[in-house]
Amino acid sequence: QVQVVESGGGLVQPGESLTLSCTASGTISSIYYMGWYRQVPGKKRELVAGATSGTSPNYADAVKGRFTISRDNAKKTVYLQMNSLKPEDTAVYYCNVIEVTDHAYDYWGQGTQVTVSA
């Protein structure tokens, strides 16, 4: 069984920074992709940043230059460093992990709330 657990969300003021962490545990081995998505009520879940093995990270236009995704493969952990936060970054942030062995397996965390407000 595989678990994906996010942490690091919270309430911050505009312009401040926050770092999210996500760790995959259990019977998971060949992690191909780790990424962050976010969702606000009434809207679709959207990609924030993704890190695929062997390629450069990709970012949503809205966060380019402010957010940085990084992976620690040994720890099966992905981070999202969020700088210069804006109220429009307020959302529930979800971690997505894709494992590729004989098939592709897609795992999601439970989400962590990020609120940016004065």
Secondary structure, 3 states (H helix, E strand, C coil): CEEEEEECCEEECCCCCEEEEEEEEECCCCEEEEEEEEECCCCCCEEEEEEECCCCCEECHHHCCCEEEEEEHHHCEEEEEECCCCHHHCEEEEEEEEEECCCEEEEECCCEEEEECC
